[in-house]
Structure formats: structure tokens, C-alpha cells
Amino acid sequence: MTTDVQDSLFTFEEPGDGESHDAALPPGFRLQRLELLNWGTFHGGVRTFRLDGANSLLTGDIGSGKSTVVDAITTLLLPANRIEYNKAAGAQKRERTLMSYVRGFHKSTRSVGGEYSKPVALRAPGTLTVVLGIFHNAVIDKTVTLGITLWTMQEAGQPTRFYSLAEREQTIAEDFSNFGQDPAKLKKRLKAGGVTVHDTFDPYAAAFKRHFGISGNQAMDLFHRTVSMKQVENITHFVRTNMLEDDDVETRINSLIGHFDDLKKAHEAVVRAKDQIELLKPIRDGAGTHHKLSAEEQQARQQRDQLHPWFTDQQLTLSLEHQGELEQAGKKLREDSTQLGSDIARLRHELAIVQEDIRTSGGGRLAAIDAEVAQLGETAQTQRKRFEQYSAAAVELGLNAPEDRVLFDANSARLAEVETNLAARAAELQDRRTDLDAELRQLAARKDEIDAELLSLSSPNSA
């Protein structure tokens, strides 16, 4: 009997692989090599199966271990509690378990009385079992090694295990040997070498699915169903059952309606946000302008503050120069003061000499002359006042101002004529006054008559 191990069972393609890469390179992660140590009836050494990512056909006699190899690959990729071991050989019941592969059960022996049978194991408890799968993606030139290490210290139950994942190529001979048969030491050494180690299947599965680009569980479920399938009676039923997800139309429609409502609300929120942004743009622009002006003001203030020392330095320089000029001017003034003091002393000495000369050369007569000058000044002032009075009177009488002797004599000759004219003018004015007095009396009498008439008119009995 032969078992055909199809290429699709051991190839994992990332989304998009096979569309853009070179047709000469096979897409996705493909099983390059499978190594088994103490797995099932493969006992006492490392068994290596080289697939090199190509389609492979595993053949052999019944009981030669074909299903054992398939179960090893399945154990790398699926949790042990979901695997139906030896189903590839047509087993109808759980003839094999994970414990039977770890211990290497290969036959049964009966008791002396024939009451019960007991499986015979190739390996004693404590012996380590290792299954190693090396997968390679030629398109991105990346290698991932998956491994499971198992051992048990008891006759029944489930064996202890841990899973490992390395982003490089590993071998059992180099990476899973020479550790003294202590799983803790092996696990520590693997971690030290950059290998990710998991004690349970779920985080290990999530890790290799992430590397292989497997987004969900459907691909692994399909692998589980087809790895040991003998025949497909109805391809339509097989595809519908195993490759298509259940589709609840009503739920999808309700979900689409909900999504539409959410999108509508989101669109309204976006429009509202855009309107708010438009309303806030002037504030943003104003804030930017304010920030710019504040920065410019701050820079100007800093520049102004930095100018204070410069102005102080310039003021100090000018003050020192001015101080030097003042010192020079003070020095010159002190020299001039000394010179002027000398000149004053000299002039005072000369004045004293002149005064003494005056005193000895008729100084008394000079004093008398000064007294006469003062008296004549007073007389001149009195004559000036009389002249001004005469000039005012001459102008009023129509005479000439006495600027010289000739005009004064002419005014004196005209005094008789002026006197005659004044007398005639006085008589004329007297006559005019007399006429005005008579007219005044007449007007007063007329006034009295009018007052009497007004009084009679205003009396109540006048009617």
C-alpha cells in the first residue's frame, strides 16, 4: 500500500504570493526537510526525509511507517487532541496515540493466562522524541524551522512537550543533541540561540501562522481533513463543507445596514468636522499671526535688551571723552584765571597810580566840575519839561513847534492874533449856549404838557 503525500499539504502561501514573483520560483513556504528522532518505530537515530519543496510520493509496504511520517507532520501543525493518528492507514479507531509514538509501541504481548494484553515499547520513559520540519520560501528567501520535543516519565497519559520556532535552518544533530538528556537544559540552550520556545500549542500556532501568512483557522481545518483522506465522493459537498464558510445572509444584510448607518454618521461627523475646521481656520490663522508677532516682539525685546549694554558702553566712551575735554577746559580755565588774576592785580596797580596822579594833578577841580555837571543836568530836565508843555500848547493853538529860535519868535508875533481869535470864538460859543438854554426851557415845558396829557389819558375817568 502506498500513500501519496500531495504538495499542497506541505505548502503554505502568503496572500499575494504566486501573482508577482518569477514563475521559476515556487510560491509560499514549502517543506524542505523532515527530521524524526525516536518517533514511532523510527528508533535509535535521526531519520531525514528530503522533499526540497517539490511534489513528493511516499511509498512502502504495509506497516513500513508511511502513516507514522504523515502523523509526525500533522503533529507539527495541529494540536494533538484533534489528530486522529494512523487514519492515513485506514484505521477505524484510535489504534495509536501521541504516547504510542513517543514510547514506540510496536506490538502487544499477552499475559500468561491470556486475560489482558500489554503494548511493547521500543523506548524507556525519559527518552526524548524530536520532530523537526524545515520550511523555506524561495521568493523572499526565508527559512522557518518548526520543532516539537516530547518525553514522558510514565507508562500512560499524555507526554510532556514544548514547541520551538526558529527563523533559520536547524538540524536535530546540531541543535537537539549533547544536552545530557535534560529537557530544561535543551530549552535554555535553544532560547540562548534565538529560538522561540512555547510550552503550549496556541502561541506556537499563532507564531508560525504569522510567519506563513495564514490569517485564519480554515486552512488548518482543511489540512486536517484532507491529510488522511482516501477519496472524495462529492466534490461539491466537499468544497461547500470544508472550503466555504457559512454565510448568514440576514446577518450580513443587517451588518451592512449597520455599517451604512455607521458610515453615514461618520460622513456627517466628517462634514461637521470640516465645517468646524473652516470656522476655526481664522482662529488658527490668527493664532499663527499672533504667534509670529509674539515671536517678532520677543526677538525685538531681546535685541533691545541686548542694545542696552552697547548704548551703555557708547555712553561710557562718550562720557570719558567728555570728561577728558572738561579736564582740558578746566585746565585752560585755571590757566586763564591765573592770567586774569595777574592782569587784575596789574590793572589795580595802574589804577592806583592814575588815581594818585589825578589827586596830585588837580583832582579837586574835577570834583567841582562833576557837581556843576549834575546841577546842569537837573536844569536841563526842567527845561525839557517846559519845552514839552509849550509844544503841546502850540499844537493845540495851531502854532508851530518851537524847534528853533525863528519859529519861537514867529509864535510870539502871532500871540495877539491868536488871542483875538480866541475871544471871538468864546463870544460865539456864549451866544450859542444862550440859544440852547432857551430851547431847553421850551422843550421842558412841552415835556410837562405831554406828561399831563398822558396822565389824564391813563386816568380811569377819562372815558
C-alpha positions as CSV (number, residue, x, y, z in Angstrom):
1,M,0.0,0.0,0.0
2,T,1.3,3.5,-0.8
3,T,0.3,6.9,0.5
4,D,0.5,9.9,-1.9
5,V,1.8,12.9,0.1
6,Q,0.5,15.8,-2.1
7,D,2.5,19.0,-2.5
8,S,-0.5,21.1,-1.4
9,L,-0.4,19.6,2.0
10,F,3.0,20.9,2.8
11,T,2.9,24.3,1.0
12,F,1.8,27.5,2.8
13,E,1.4,30.6,0.6
14,E,1.2,34.1,1.9
15,P,-1.5,36.3,0.5
16,G,-0.5,37.6,-2.9
17,D,2.3,35.0,-3.5
18,G,2.3,33.5,-6.9
19,E,1.0,36.7,-8.7
20,S,4.0,39.0,-8.9
21,H,7.1,36.7,-8.4
22,D,9.1,34.9,-11.0
23,A,7.3,31.7,-12.3
24,A,10.6,29.8,-11.9
25,L,10.4,30.2,-8.1
26,P,7.7,28.2,-6.2
27,P,5.5,30.5,-4.1
28,G,4.9,30.2,-0.4
29,F,6.6,28.3,2.4
30,R,7.3,24.7,1.3
31,L,8.5,21.7,3.3
32,Q,12.2,21.3,2.5
33,R,13.2,18.6,5.0
34,L,11.6,16.5,7.8
35,E,13.7,15.0,10.6
36,L,12.5,12.4,13.1
37,L,14.2,11.3,16.3
38,N,12.6,8.4,18.3
39,W,9.2,8.9,16.7
40,G,7.1,5.8,16.5
41,T,9.0,2.9,15.1
42,F,11.9,5.1,13.9
43,H,14.1,4.3,16.8
44,G,17.7,5.0,17.8
45,G,18.7,7.6,15.2
46,V,17.7,10.6,13.1
47,R,15.5,9.8,10.1
48,T,15.6,12.5,7.4
49,F,13.1,13.0,4.6
50,R,14.2,15.5,1.9
51,L,11.3,17.0,-0.1
52,D,13.1,20.2,-1.3
53,G,9.7,21.9,-1.6
54,A,8.6,19.7,-4.5
55,N,5.8,17.2,-5.0
56,S,6.7,14.0,-3.2
57,L,5.4,10.4,-3.2
58,L,5.9,8.3,-0.1
59,T,5.7,4.6,-0.8
60,G,6.3,1.4,1.2
61,D,4.9,-1.9,2.4
62,I,2.1,-2.1,4.9
63,G,3.5,-1.3,8.4
64,S,6.7,0.3,7.0
65,G,5.9,3.7,8.6
66,K,4.2,5.8,5.9
67,S,1.3,6.9,8.2
68,T,3.9,7.5,11.0
69,V,5.6,10.1,8.8
70,V,2.3,11.8,8.0
71,D,1.3,11.8,11.6
72,A,4.7,13.5,12.5
73,I,4.0,16.3,10.1
74,T,0.4,16.6,11.4
75,T,1.7,16.8,15.0
76,L,3.9,19.8,14.0
77,L,0.9,21.7,12.6
78,L,-2.1,20.7,14.6
79,P,-2.9,20.2,18.3
80,A,-2.5,16.6,19.4
81,N,-6.0,16.4,20.9
82,R,-7.6,17.0,17.4
83,I,-5.5,14.5,15.5
84,E,-6.8,11.0,14.5
85,Y,-3.5,9.2,14.4
86,N,-2.9,6.4,11.8
87,K,-6.0,7.4,9.9
88,A,-4.0,7.5,6.7
89,A,-3.6,3.7,7.1
90,G,-7.4,3.3,7.2
91,A,-7.7,2.9,11.0
92,Q,-11.3,3.0,12.2
93,K,-10.5,3.6,15.9
94,R,-7.8,5.2,17.9
95,E,-5.2,2.5,17.4
96,R,-2.3,5.0,18.0
97,T,-1.9,7.9,20.3
98,L,0.8,10.5,20.9
99,M,2.0,8.4,23.8
100,S,2.4,5.4,21.5
101,Y,4.6,7.4,19.1
102,V,6.8,8.8,21.9
103,R,7.3,5.4,23.6
104,G,7.5,3.5,20.3
105,F,4.8,0.9,20.8
106,H,5.1,-1.6,18.0
107,K,3.4,-4.8,19.2
108,S,1.4,-6.3,22.1
109,T,2.1,-9.3,24.4
110,R,-0.5,-11.2,26.4
111,S,-0.2,-12.3,29.9
112,V,0.4,-16.0,30.8
113,G,-3.3,-16.6,31.4
114,G,-4.3,-14.5,28.3
115,E,-6.5,-12.2,30.4
116,Y,-5.0,-9.0,29.0
117,S,-2.5,-7.7,26.5
118,K,0.3,-5.2,27.1
119,P,2.0,-3.0,24.5
120,V,5.7,-3.4,24.0
121,A,7.7,-0.1,23.8
122,L,10.9,0.5,21.9
123,R,12.0,3.2,24.3
124,A,12.1,3.6,28.1
125,P,10.5,6.5,29.9
126,G,12.6,9.7,29.8
127,T,13.8,9.2,26.2
128,L,13.3,12.4,24.1
129,T,11.4,12.4,20.9
130,V,12.0,15.3,18.4
131,V,10.1,16.1,15.2
132,L,11.7,18.9,13.1
133,G,10.2,20.5,9.9
134,I,12.2,22.9,7.9
135,F,10.1,25.2,5.6
136,H,11.5,27.6,3.0
137,N,10.1,30.5,0.9
138,A,12.2,30.8,-2.2
139,V,10.5,34.1,-3.3
140,I,11.6,36.0,-0.1
141,D,14.5,33.7,0.7
142,K,13.3,33.0,4.2
143,T,13.6,29.8,6.2
144,V,11.5,28.8,9.3
145,T,12.1,25.7,11.3
146,L,9.3,24.2,13.4
147,G,10.0,21.6,16.1
148,I,8.3,19.7,18.8
149,T,10.2,17.9,21.6
150,L,8.4,15.2,23.7
151,W,9.2,13.0,26.6
152,T,7.4,11.0,29.3
153,M,8.2,9.6,32.7
154,Q,5.2,7.4,33.0
155,E,3.5,4.5,31.2
156,A,0.2,6.2,30.3
157,G,-1.3,9.6,29.9
158,Q,-0.1,12.4,27.8
159,P,3.7,13.1,27.2
160,T,5.3,16.4,28.3
161,R,6.3,18.6,25.3
162,F,7.4,22.0,24.2
163,Y,7.3,23.6,20.8
164,S,10.1,25.6,19.1
165,L,10.3,28.1,16.2
166,A,13.5,29.3,14.6
167,E,13.9,31.8,11.8
168,R,16.7,29.8,10.3
169,E,17.5,26.2,9.3
170,Q,18.0,23.7,12.2
171,T,19.0,20.1,12.4
172,I,18.5,17.5,15.2
173,A,22.1,16.6,15.2
174,E,23.4,20.1,15.8
175,D,20.6,21.8,17.7
176,F,18.9,19.0,19.7
177,S,21.8,16.9,20.9
178,N,24.6,17.0,23.6
179,F,22.5,18.4,26.4
180,G,22.6,15.4,28.8
181,Q,19.0,14.3,28.2
182,D,17.7,17.2,30.4
183,P,14.8,18.9,28.6
184,A,15.3,22.1,30.7
185,K,18.9,22.4,29.5
186,L,17.8,21.9,25.9
187,K,15.1,24.5,26.3
188,K,17.6,27.0,27.8
189,R,20.1,26.4,25.1
190,L,17.5,26.9,22.4
191,K,16.4,30.2,23.9
192,A,20.0,31.3,24.1
193,G,20.4,30.6,20.4
194,G,17.5,33.0,19.5
195,V,14.9,30.2,19.2
196,T,11.3,31.0,20.3
197,V,10.1,28.3,22.7
198,H,6.4,27.7,23.7
199,D,5.1,25.3,26.3
200,T,1.6,25.2,24.8
201,F,0.3,24.9,21.2
202,D,-1.8,28.0,20.8
203,P,1.0,30.7,21.0
204,Y,3.2,28.4,18.9
205,A,0.5,28.1,16.3
206,A,-0.1,31.8,16.2
207,A,3.6,32.4,15.7
208,F,4.0,30.0,12.7
209,K,0.7,31.2,11.2
210,R,2.1,34.7,11.3
211,H,5.2,33.7,9.5
212,F,3.4,31.6,6.9
213,G,0.8,34.2,6.3
214,I,-2.2,32.1,7.4
215,S,-4.9,34.5,8.5
216,G,-7.5,32.1,10.0
217,N,-8.2,28.6,11.1
218,Q,-10.0,27.4,8.0
219,A,-6.8,26.5,6.1
220,M,-5.6,24.4,9.0
221,D,-9.0,22.7,9.3
222,L,-8.9,21.9,5.6
223,F,-5.4,20.5,6.0
224,H,-6.6,18.3,8.9
225,R,-9.5,16.9,6.9
226,T,-7.5,16.2,3.7
227,V,-4.2,15.0,5.1
228,S,-5.5,11.4,5.5
229,M,-8.4,11.5,3.0
230,K,-8.7,8.4,0.8
231,Q,-11.3,9.6,-1.7
232,V,-13.8,12.4,-2.4
233,E,-17.2,11.1,-3.2
234,N,-18.9,14.5,-3.9
235,I,-16.6,17.4,-4.8
236,T,-19.4,20.0,-4.5
237,H,-20.3,18.8,-1.0
238,F,-16.6,18.7,-0.1
239,V,-15.9,22.3,-1.2
240,R,-19.1,23.6,0.4
241,T,-18.4,21.8,3.7
242,N,-14.7,22.3,4.0
243,M,-13.7,25.3,1.9
244,L,-16.6,27.7,2.1
245,E,-17.6,29.5,5.2
246,D,-21.2,29.5,6.3
247,D,-23.0,32.6,5.1
248,D,-25.9,34.1,7.1
249,V,-27.5,36.5,4.5
250,E,-29.8,38.1,7.0
251,T,-27.0,38.8,9.4
252,R,-24.8,40.1,6.6
253,I,-27.7,42.4,5.4
254,N,-28.2,43.7,9.0
255,S,-24.5,44.1,9.3
256,L,-24.4,46.1,6.0
257,I,-27.3,48.3,7.1
258,G,-25.5,48.9,10.4
259,H,-22.3,49.6,8.5
260,F,-24.2,52.0,6.2
261,D,-25.6,53.8,9.2
262,D,-22.2,54.0,10.8
263,L,-20.7,55.3,7.5
264,K,-23.5,57.9,7.2
265,K,-22.9,59.0,10.8
266,A,-19.1,59.0,10.1
267,H,-19.7,61.1,6.9
268,E,-21.9,63.5,8.8
269,A,-19.2,63.7,11.5
270,V,-16.6,64.3,8.9
271,V,-18.7,67.1,7.2
272,R,-19.3,68.6,10.6
273,A,-15.6,68.4,11.4
274,K,-14.8,70.0,8.1
275,D,-17.2,72.9,8.8
276,Q,-15.7,73.3,12.3
277,I,-12.3,73.3,10.8
278,E,-13.4,76.0,8.3
279,L,-14.8,78.0,11.2
280,L,-11.6,77.5,13.2
281,K,-9.3,78.5,10.3
282,P,-9.4,82.2,11.1
283,I,-8.6,81.4,14.7
284,R,-5.8,79.2,13.6
285,D,-4.5,81.9,11.2
286,G,-5.0,84.5,13.9
287,A,-3.1,82.3,16.3
288,G,-0.3,81.8,13.8
289,T,-0.2,85.6,13.2
290,H,-0.2,86.2,17.0
291,H,2.5,83.6,17.4
292,K,4.6,85.2,14.7
293,L,4.1,88.7,16.0
294,S,4.8,87.5,19.6
295,A,8.0,85.9,18.3
296,E,9.0,89.1,16.5
297,E,8.1,91.1,19.6
298,Q,10.1,88.8,21.7
299,Q,13.0,89.0,19.3
300,A,12.8,92.8,19.2
301,R,12.7,92.9,23.0
302,Q,15.8,90.6,23.1
303,Q,17.5,92.8,20.6
304,R,16.6,95.9,22.5
305,D,17.8,94.3,25.8
306,Q,21.0,93.4,24.0
307,L,21.4,97.0,22.9
308,H,21.4,98.3,26.5
309,P,25.0,97.2,27.1
310,W,26.1,98.6,23.7
311,F,24.5,102.0,24.5
312,T,25.9,102.0,28.0
313,D,29.3,101.3,26.5
314,Q,28.9,104.1,24.0
315,Q,27.7,106.4,26.7
316,L,30.6,105.5,28.9
317,T,33.0,106.1,26.0
318,L,31.5,109.5,25.2
319,S,31.4,110.4,28.9
320,L,35.1,109.5,29.2
321,E,35.8,111.6,26.1
322,H,33.7,114.5,27.5
323,Q,35.4,114.1,30.9
324,G,38.8,114.5,29.1
325,E,37.5,117.6,27.3
326,L,36.2,119.0,30.5
327,E,39.5,118.4,32.2
328,Q,41.3,120.1,29.3
329,A,38.8,123.0,29.5
330,G,39.2,123.2,33.3
331,K,43.0,123.3,32.9
332,K,42.8,126.1,30.4
333,L,40.3,128.0,32.5
334,R,42.6,127.6,35.5
335,E,45.4,129.0,33.4
336,D,43.2,131.8,32.2
337,S,42.1,132.5,35.7
338,T,45.7,132.8,36.8
339,Q,46.5,135.1,33.9
340,L,43.4,137.2,34.6
341,G,44.3,137.4,38.3
342,S,47.7,138.7,37.3
343,D,46.1,141.2,34.9
344,I,43.7,142.4,37.6
345,A,46.5,142.9,40.0
346,R,48.4,144.8,37.4
347,L,45.5,147.0,36.4
348,R,44.6,147.7,40.0
349,H,48.2,148.8,40.5
350,E,47.9,151.0,37.4
351,L,44.6,152.4,38.6
352,A,46.1,153.3,41.9
353,I,48.9,155.1,40.1
354,V,46.4,157.0,37.9
355,Q,44.3,158.0,40.9
356,E,47.3,159.2,42.6
357,D,48.3,161.2,39.5
358,I,44.8,162.7,39.3
359,R,44.9,163.6,43.0
360,T,48.3,165.3,42.7
361,S,47.3,167.0,39.3
362,G,44.1,169.0,40.3
363,G,41.8,166.4,41.5
364,G,39.7,169.0,43.5
365,R,38.7,170.9,40.3
366,L,37.4,167.7,38.8
367,A,35.1,167.1,41.8
368,A,33.7,170.7,41.3
369,I,33.1,170.0,37.6
370,D,31.2,166.9,38.5
371,A,28.9,168.9,40.8
372,E,28.3,171.5,38.1
373,V,27.5,168.8,35.6
374,A,24.9,167.3,38.0
375,Q,23.2,170.7,38.5
376,L,23.1,171.5,34.8
377,G,21.5,168.1,34.3
378,E,18.7,168.9,36.6
379,T,18.2,172.4,34.9
380,A,18.1,170.7,31.5
381,Q,15.5,168.3,32.7
382,T,13.3,171.2,33.9
383,Q,13.7,173.0,30.7
384,R,12.8,169.8,28.8
385,K,9.5,169.6,30.6
386,R,8.7,173.2,29.9
387,F,9.5,172.7,26.3
388,E,7.2,169.7,26.0
389,Q,4.3,171.7,27.7
390,Y,4.9,174.6,25.3
391,S,5.0,172.3,22.3
392,A,1.6,170.7,23.3
393,A,0.0,174.1,23.8
394,A,1.4,175.4,20.5
395,V,0.0,172.5,18.6
396,E,-3.4,172.9,20.3
397,L,-3.4,176.7,19.4
398,G,-2.4,176.0,15.8
399,L,1.2,177.3,16.2
400,N,4.4,175.7,15.1
401,A,6.5,173.6,17.4
402,P,9.4,175.8,18.6
403,E,12.2,173.7,17.1
404,D,14.4,176.7,16.7
405,R,14.6,180.4,17.6
406,V,12.9,181.6,14.4
407,L,9.8,179.5,15.0
408,F,9.7,180.6,18.6
409,D,9.8,184.3,17.6
410,A,7.1,183.7,14.9
411,N,4.8,182.2,17.6
412,S,5.4,185.2,19.8
413,A,4.4,187.6,17.0
414,R,1.2,185.7,16.4
415,L,0.1,185.7,20.0
416,A,-2.1,188.8,19.6
417,E,-3.9,187.3,16.6
418,V,-4.4,184.1,18.5
419,E,-5.8,185.9,21.5
420,T,-8.3,187.9,19.2
421,N,-9.5,184.7,17.6
422,L,-10.0,183.0,20.9
423,A,-12.1,185.9,22.2
424,A,-14.3,185.9,19.1
425,R,-14.7,182.2,19.4
426,A,-15.6,182.5,23.1
427,A,-18.3,185.1,22.3
428,E,-19.7,182.9,19.6
429,L,-19.9,180.0,21.9
430,Q,-21.6,182.1,24.6
431,D,-24.3,183.1,22.1
432,R,-24.8,179.5,21.1
433,R,-25.1,178.5,24.7
434,T,-27.8,181.1,25.3
435,D,-29.9,179.9,22.4
436,L,-29.5,176.3,23.6
437,D,-30.7,177.2,27.1
438,A,-33.9,178.9,25.7
439,E,-34.5,175.8,23.5
440,L,-34.1,173.6,26.6
441,R,-36.6,175.5,28.6
442,Q,-39.1,175.3,25.7
443,L,-38.6,171.5,25.5
444,A,-39.0,171.2,29.2
445,A,-42.4,173.0,29.1
446,R,-43.5,170.8,26.2
447,K,-42.5,167.8,28.2
448,D,-44.6,168.8,31.1
449,E,-47.6,169.3,28.9
450,I,-47.2,165.9,27.3
451,D,-46.8,164.2,30.8
452,A,-50.0,165.9,31.9
453,E,-51.9,164.7,28.9
454,L,-50.6,161.2,29.3
455,L,-51.6,161.2,32.9
456,S,-55.1,162.3,32.0
457,L,-55.4,159.7,29.4
458,S,-54.3,157.0,31.7
459,S,-56.9,158.0,34.4
460,P,-60.0,155.7,34.7
461,N,-62.4,158.5,34.5
462,S,-61.1,159.7,31.1
463,A,-63.7,157.7,29.3
